């Protein structure tokens, strides 16, 4: 058993700033903006119970967790240790974000059709070019909580 009180998860605002400044590596995902409506229709038909969010200026972010943590995430929740960090929301079917907003997804269920980042509740349509980055679990969770730690 791990004594959580002795665990120290620390990071600085500079660590968070460094993550945002880092461009990351180009990744071969994303669709043309002209095809956005086609992918919205596809998601509405295949995933009628999920929200749909189209994003630009995005990065697929790998959470640098241990193999054990990744296994638990997969086996217990059916998720992979990746999130989507989007610097520009184009459109959101559930009006959670407005055009131009920043969005950070929950963990990945799957990537489909080379442009759909699927989470438990949302289909994110990746528009244009994006990047791949990695991040520590502490910084990721701070970003997901809005730096409220």
FIKOLZA-1660 file (N, C-alpha, C; in steps of 0.1 Angstrom, whole numbers, plus 5000, padded with zeros to 4 digits):
% residues 149
   i   px   py   pz ch aa at
   1 5008 4988 5000  A  X  N
   1 5000 5000 5000  A  X CA
   1 5009 5013 5000  A  X  C
   2 5005 5022 4992  A  X  N
   2 5013 5035 4991  A  X CA
   2 5007 5045 5001  A  X  C
   3 5016 5051 5008  A  X  N
   3 5012 5062 5017  A  X CA
   3 5012 5075 5009  A  X  C
   4 5000 5079 5005  A  X  N
   4 4998 5091 4997  A  X CA
   4 5002 5103 5004  A  X  C
   5 5002 5104 5017  A  X  N
   5 5006 5116 5024  A  X CA
   5 5021 5119 5022  A  X  C
   6 5029 5109 5019  A  X  N
   6 5043 5111 5017  A  X CA
   6 5046 5114 5002  A  X  C
   7 5037 5113 4993  A  X  N
   7 5039 5116 4979  A  X CA
   7 5038 5131 4977  A  X  C
   8 5047 5136 4970  A  X  N
   8 5047 5150 4967  A  X CA
   8 5047 5152 4952  A  X  C
   9 5036 5159 4947  A  X  N
   9 5035 5162 4933  A  X CA
   9 5036 5177 4932  A  X  C
  10 5047 5181 4926  A  X  N
  10 5050 5195 4926  A  X CA
  10 5053 5199 4911  A  X  C
  11 5049 5212 4908  A  X  N
  11 5053 5218 4895  A  X CA
  11 5052 5233 4897  A  X  C
  12 5057 5240 4888  A  X  N
  12 5057 5254 4889  A  X CA
  12 5049 5260 4877  A  X  C
  13 5045 5272 4878  A  X  N
  13 5038 5279 4868  A  X CA
  13 5047 5279 4855  A  X  C
  14 5060 5280 4857  A  X  N
  14 5070 5279 4846  A  X CA
  14 5069 5266 4839  A  X  C
  15 5066 5255 4846  A  X  N
  15 5064 5242 4840  A  X CA
  15 5052 5242 4831  A  X  C
  16 5042 5248 4835  A  X  N
  16 5029 5249 4827  A  X CA
  16 5032 5258 4815  A  X  C
  17 5039 5269 4817  A  X  N
  17 5042 5279 4806  A  X CA
  17 5051 5272 4796  A  X  C
  18 5060 5264 4800  A  X  N
  18 5069 5256 4791  A  X CA
  18 5061 5247 4783  A  X  C
  19 5051 5240 4789  A  X  N
  19 5043 5231 4781  A  X CA
  19 5035 5238 4770  A  X  C
  20 5030 5250 4773  A  X  N
  20 5023 5258 4763  A  X CA
  20 5032 5264 4752  A  X  C
  21 5044 5267 4756  A  X  N
  21 5053 5273 4746  A  X CA
  21 5059 5262 4736  A  X  C
  22 5060 5250 4741  A  X  N
  22 5065 5239 4733  A  X CA
  22 5056 5236 4722  A  X  C
  23 5061 5236 4710  A  X  N
  23 5053 5233 4698  A  X CA
  23 5049 5218 4697  A  X  C
  24 5058 5210 4700  A  X  N
  24 5056 5195 4699  A  X CA
  24 5060 5190 4685  A  X  C
  25 5058 5178 4683  A  X  N
  25 5061 5171 4670  A  X CA
  25 5049 5171 4661  A  X  C
  26 5051 5173 4648  A  X  N
  26 5039 5172 4639  A  X CA
  26 5034 5158 4639  A  X  C
  27 5021 5157 4638  A  X  N
  27 5014 5144 4638  A  X CA
  27 5005 5143 4626  A  X  C
  28 5004 5131 4620  A  X  N
  28 4996 5129 4608  A  X CA
  28 4982 5126 4611  A  X  C
  29 4975 5137 4616  A  X  N
  29 4961 5136 4619  A  X CA
  29 4954 5149 4614  A  X  C
  30 4941 5149 4614  A  X  N
  30 4934 5161 4611  A  X CA
  30 4928 5161 4597  A  X  C
  31 4918 5169 4595  A  X  N
  31 4911 5169 4582  A  X CA
  31 4911 5184 4577  A  X  C
  32 4907 5185 4565  A  X  N
  32 4906 5199 4559  A  X CA
  32 4893 5206 4564  A  X  C
  33 4894 5219 4567  A  X  N
  33 4883 5226 4572  A  X CA
  33 4870 5225 4563  A  X  C
  34 4873 5224 4550  A  X  N
  34 4862 5222 4540  A  X CA
  34 4854 5209 4543  A  X  C
  35 4860 5199 4549  A  X  N
  35 4853 5187 4552  A  X CA
  35 4846 5186 4566  A  X  C
  36 4846 5197 4573  A  X  N
  36 4841 5198 4586  A  X CA
  36 4826 5193 4587  A  X  C
  37 4817 5198 4578  A  X  N
  37 4803 5194 4579  A  X CA
  37 4802 5179 4576  A  X  C
  38 4810 5173 4567  A  X  N
  38 4809 5159 4565  A  X CA
  38 4812 5151 4577  A  X  C
  39 4822 5155 4585  A  X  N
  39 4826 5148 4597  A  X CA
  39 4816 5150 4608  A  X  C
  40 4810 5162 4609  A  X  N
  40 4799 5165 4619  A  X CA
  40 4787 5155 4616  A  X  C
  41 4783 5154 4603  A  X  N
  41 4772 5145 4600  A  X CA
  41 4776 5130 4603  A  X  C
  42 4789 5126 4601  A  X  N
  42 4793 5113 4604  A  X CA
  42 4792 5110 4619  A  X  C
  43 4796 5120 4627  A  X  N
  43 4796 5118 4642  A  X CA
  43 4782 5118 4647  A  X  C
  44 4773 5126 4641  A  X  N
  44 4759 5127 4645  A  X CA
  44 4752 5113 4643  A  X  C
  45 4756 5107 4632  A  X  N
  45 4750 5094 4628  A  X CA
  45 4756 5082 4637  A  X  C
  46 4769 5082 4638  A  X  N
  46 4776 5071 4645  A  X CA
  46 4776 5073 4660  A  X  C
  47 4776 5085 4665  A  X  N
  47 4776 5088 4680  A  X CA
  47 4765 5098 4684  A  X  C
  48 4752 5094 4682  A  X  N
  48 4742 5104 4685  A  X CA
  48 4741 5108 4699  A  X  C
  49 4747 5101 4708  A  X  N
  49 4746 5104 4723  A  X CA
  49 4758 5112 4727  A  X  C
  50 4768 5115 4719  A  X  N
  50 4780 5123 4723  A  X CA
  50 4779 5137 4717  A  X  C
  51 4785 5146 4724  A  X  N
  51 4787 5159 4719  A  X CA
  51 4797 5159 4708  A  X  C
  52 4797 5169 4700  A  X  N
  52 4806 5171 4689  A  X CA
  52 4813 5184 4690  A  X  C
  53 4826 5184 4689  A  X  N
  53 4834 5197 4690  A  X CA
  53 4844 5197 4679  A  X  C
  54 4844 5208 4671  A  X  N
  54 4854 5209 4660  A  X CA
  54 4865 5219 4665  A  X  C
  55 4878 5215 4663  A  X  N
  55 4889 5223 4669  A  X CA
  55 4900 5225 4659  A  X  C
  56 4907 5236 4660  A  X  N
  56 4919 5239 4653  A  X CA
  56 4930 5242 4663  A  X  C
  57 4942 5243 4658  A  X  N
  57 4954 5246 4666  A  X CA
  57 4954 5237 4678  A  X  C
  58 4955 5224 4676  A  X  N
  58 4954 5214 4686  A  X CA
  58 4966 5206 4687  A  X  C
  59 4967 5198 4699  A  X  N
  59 4978 5189 4702  A  X CA
  59 4972 5177 4709  A  X  C
  60 4977 5165 4704  A  X  N
  60 4974 5153 4712  A  X CA
  60 4985 5152 4722  A  X  C
  61 4981 5151 4735  A  X  N
  61 4990 5152 4746  A  X CA
  61 4990 5138 4753  A  X  C
  62 5002 5133 4754  A  X  N
  62 5004 5120 4761  A  X CA
  62 5008 5123 4775  A  X  C
  63 5000 5117 4784  A  X  N
  63 5003 5118 4798  A  X CA
  63 5014 5108 4802  A  X  C
  64 5025 5112 4807  A  X  N
  64 5037 5104 4810  A  X CA
  64 5034 5097 4823  A  X  C
  65 5025 5087 4823  A  X  N
  65 5022 5079 4835  A  X CA
  65 5030 5066 4834  A  X  C
  66 5030 5059 4845  A  X  N
  66 5037 5046 4846  A  X CA
  66 5029 5036 4838  A  X  C
  67 5036 5025 4834  A  X  N
  67 5029 5014 4827  A  X CA
  67 5017 5009 4835  A  X  C
  68 5019 5008 4848  A  X  N
  68 5008 5003 4857  A  X CA
  68 4996 5013 4857  A  X  C
  69 4999 5026 4858  A  X  N
  69 4988 5036 4857  A  X CA
  69 4981 5035 4844  A  X  C
  70 4988 5033 4833  A  X  N
  70 4982 5032 4819  A  X CA
  70 4973 5020 4819  A  X  C
  71 4978 5009 4824  A  X  N
  71 4971 4996 4824  A  X CA
  71 4958 4998 4832  A  X  C
  72 4959 5004 4844  A  X  N
  72 4947 5006 4852  A  X CA
  72 4937 5015 4845  A  X  C
  73 4941 5025 4838  A  X  N
  73 4933 5034 4830  A  X CA
  73 4926 5027 4819  A  X  C
  74 4933 5018 4813  A  X  N
  74 4927 5010 4802  A  X CA
  74 4917 4999 4807  A  X  C
  75 4922 4992 4817  A  X  N
  75 4913 4980 4822  A  X CA
  75 4901 4985 4830  A  X  C
  76 4903 4995 4838  A  X  N
  76 4891 5000 4846  A  X CA
  76 4882 5009 4839  A  X  C
  77 4887 5017 4830  A  X  N
  77 4879 5027 4824  A  X CA
  77 4878 5026 4808  A  X  C
  78 4886 5018 4802  A  X  N
  78 4886 5017 4788  A  X CA
  78 4892 5029 4781  A  X  C
  79 4902 5036 4788  A  X  N
  79 4908 5048 4783  A  X CA
  79 4922 5047 4781  A  X  C
  80 4928 5056 4773  A  X  N
  80 4942 5056 4770  A  X CA
  80 4948 5069 4775  A  X  C
  81 4961 5070 4779  A  X  N
  81 4966 5081 4786  A  X CA
  81 4970 5093 4777  A  X  C
  82 4960 5097 4769  A  X  N
  82 4961 5109 4760  A  X CA
  82 4949 5118 4762  A  X  C
  83 4952 5131 4761  A  X  N
  83 4941 5141 4760  A  X CA
  83 4943 5150 4748  A  X  C
  84 4933 5157 4745  A  X  N
  84 4934 5167 4734  A  X CA
  84 4934 5181 4740  A  X  C
  85 4944 5189 4736  A  X  N
  85 4945 5202 4740  A  X CA
  85 4943 5211 4728  A  X  C
  86 4932 5218 4727  A  X  N
  86 4928 5226 4715  A  X CA
  86 4929 5241 4719  A  X  C
  87 4936 5248 4711  A  X  N
  87 4937 5263 4714  A  X CA
  87 4927 5271 4707  A  X  C
  88 4918 5264 4698  A  X  N
  88 4908 5272 4691  A  X CA
  88 4896 5263 4689  A  X  C
  89 4885 5265 4696  A  X  N
  89 4873 5258 4693  A  X CA
  89 4866 5265 4681  A  X  C
  90 4862 5257 4671  A  X  N
  90 4855 5262 4660  A  X CA
  90 4840 5262 4663  A  X  C
  91 4835 5250 4667  A  X  N
  91 4821 5248 4670  A  X CA
  91 4819 5237 4680  A  X  C
  92 4809 5238 4689  A  X  N
  92 4806 5228 4699  A  X CA
  92 4791 5226 4699  A  X  C
  93 4787 5213 4697  A  X  N
  93 4773 5210 4696  A  X CA
  93 4765 5213 4709  A  X  C
  94 4772 5212 4720  A  X  N
  94 4765 5213 4733  A  X CA
  94 4768 5227 4739  A  X  C
  95 4773 5236 4732  A  X  N
  95 4776 5250 4736  A  X CA
  95 4784 5251 4749  A  X  C
  96 4793 5241 4751  A  X  N
  96 4802 5241 4763  A  X CA
  96 4812 5252 4761  A  X  C
  97 4817 5254 4749  A  X  N
  97 4827 5264 4745  A  X CA
  97 4822 5273 4734  A  X  C
  98 4826 5285 4733  A  X  N
  98 4823 5294 4722  A  X CA
  98 4834 5294 4712  A  X  C
  99 4832 5298 4700  A  X  N
  99 4842 5299 4690  A  X CA
  99 4854 5307 4695  A  X  C
 100 4866 5302 4693  A  X  N
 100 4878 5308 4698  A  X CA
 100 4883 5304 4712  A  X  C
 101 4874 5297 4719  A  X  N
 101 4878 5292 4733  A  X CA
 101 4889 5282 4732  A  X  C
 102 4896 5280 4743  A  X  N
 102 4905 5269 4746  A  X CA
 102 4897 5257 4751  A  X  C
 103 4901 5245 4748  A  X  N
 103 4894 5233 4753  A  X CA
 103 4904 5222 4756  A  X  C
 104 4902 5215 4767  A  X  N
 104 4911 5203 4770  A  X CA
 104 4901 5192 4773  A  X  C
 105 4903 5181 4766  A  X  N
 105 4894 5169 4767  A  X CA
 105 4897 5161 4779  A  X  C
 106 4889 5151 4781  A  X  N
 106 4891 5140 4791  A  X CA
 106 4900 5130 4783  A  X  C
 107 4903 5119 4789  A  X  N
 107 4911 5109 4783  A  X CA
 107 4905 5103 4771  A  X  C
 108 4914 5098 4762  A  X  N
 108 4911 5092 4749  A  X CA
 108 4905 5078 4750  A  X  C
 109 4894 5076 4742  A  X  N
 109 4889 5063 4740  A  X CA
 109 4895 5057 4728  A  X  C
 110 4895 5065 4717  A  X  N
 110 4901 5060 4704  A  X CA
 110 4902 5072 4695  A  X  C
 111 4911 5070 4685  A  X  N
 111 4912 5079 4674  A  X CA
 111 4907 5072 4662  A  X  C
 112 4897 5078 4655  A  X  N
 112 4891 5072 4643  A  X CA
 112 4893 5080 4631  A  X  C
 113 4893 5074 4619  A  X  N
 113 4893 5080 4606  A  X CA
 113 4903 5091 4605  A  X  C
 114 4914 5090 4613  A  X  N
 114 4925 5099 4612  A  X CA
 114 4922 5114 4615  A  X  C
 115 4910 5116 4620  A  X  N
 115 4907 5130 4624  A  X CA
 115 4897 5131 4635  A  X  C
 116 4893 5120 4641  A  X  N
 116 4883 5121 4652  A  X CA
 116 4890 5116 4665  A  X  C
 117 4890 5125 4675  A  X  N
 117 4896 5121 4688  A  X CA
 117 4883 5119 4697  A  X  C
 118 4881 5106 4700  A  X  N
 118 4869 5102 4707  A  X CA
 118 4872 5100 4722  A  X  C
 119 4863 5107 4730  A  X  N
 119 4864 5105 4744  A  X CA
 119 4850 5099 4748  A  X  C
 120 4848 5096 4761  A  X  N
 120 4836 5090 4766  A  X CA
 120 4824 5098 4762  A  X  C
 121 4825 5112 4762  A  X  N
 121 4813 5120 4760  A  X CA
 121 4814 5129 4748  A  X  C
 122 4825 5129 4741  A  X  N
 122 4826 5139 4730  A  X CA
 122 4834 5133 4718  A  X  C
 123 4830 5137 4706  A  X  N
 123 4838 5134 4694  A  X CA
 123 4844 5148 4690  A  X  C
 124 4857 5148 4691  A  X  N
 124 4864 5160 4687  A  X CA
 124 4869 5158 4672  A  X  C
 125 4865 5168 4664  A  X  N
 125 4870 5167 4650  A  X CA
 125 4882 5176 4649  A  X  C
 126 4893 5170 4645  A  X  N
 126 4906 5177 4644  A  X CA
 126 4907 5183 4630  A  X  C
 127 4908 5197 4630  A  X  N
 127 4909 5204 4617  A  X CA
 127 4923 5209 4615  A  X  C
 128 4928 5207 4604  A  X  N
 128 4941 5212 4600  A  X CA
 128 4952 5204 4607  A  X  C
 129 4964 5210 4607  A  X  N
 129 4976 5203 4613  A  X CA
 129 4976 5205 4628  A  X  C
 130 4982 5195 4634  A  X  N
 130 4983 5195 4649  A  X CA
 130 4997 5189 4653  A  X  C
 131 4999 5188 4665  A  X  N
 131 5011 5183 4671  A  X CA
 131 5009 5173 4682  A  X  C
 132 5020 5166 4685  A  X  N
 132 5019 5156 4697  A  X CA
 132 5029 5161 4707  A  X  C
 133 5025 5162 4720  A  X  N
 133 5033 5166 4731  A  X CA
 133 5032 5155 4742  A  X  C
 134 5040 5157 4752  A  X  N
 134 5038 5149 4764  A  X CA
 134 5039 5158 4776  A  X  C
 135 5033 5153 4787  A  X  N
 135 5032 5161 4799  A  X CA
 135 5031 5152 4811  A  X  C
 136 5035 5158 4822  A  X  N
 136 5035 5150 4835  A  X CA
 136 5020 5149 4840  A  X  C
 137 5017 5139 4847  A  X  N
 137 5003 5138 4853  A  X CA
 137 4999 5150 4861  A  X  C
 138 5009 5156 4869  A  X  N
 138 5006 5167 4878  A  X CA
 138 5002 5179 4869  A  X  C
 139 5009 5182 4859  A  X  N
 139 5006 5194 4851  A  X CA
 139 4993 5192 4843  A  X  C
 140 4992 5180 4838  A  X  N
 140 4979 5177 4830  A  X CA
 140 4967 5179 4839  A  X  C
 141 4967 5174 4851  A  X  N
 141 4956 5175 4860  A  X CA
 141 4953 5189 4864  A  X  C
 142 4964 5197 4866  A  X  N
 142 4963 5211 4869  A  X CA
 142 4956 5219 4857  A  X  C
 143 4960 5215 4845  A  X  N
 143 4954 5222 4833  A  X CA
 143 4939 5218 4832  A  X  C
 144 4936 5205 4834  A  X  N
 144 4922 5200 4833  A  X CA
 144 4914 5207 4844  A  X  C
 145 4919 5210 4856  A  X  N
 145 4912 5217 4866  A  X CA
 145 4912 5232 4865  A  X  C
 146 4919 5237 4855  A  X  N
 146 4920 5251 4854  A  X CA
 146 4930 5257 4864  A  X  C
 147 4941 5250 4867  A  X  N
 147 4952 5254 4876  A  X CA
 147 4946 5258 4889  A  X  C
 148 4936 5251 4894  A  X  N
 148 4930 5254 4907  A  X CA
 148 4937 5246 4918  A  X  C
 149 4949 5242 4916  A  X  N
 149 4955 5234 4927  A  X CA
 149 4965 5243 4935  A  X  C
% end
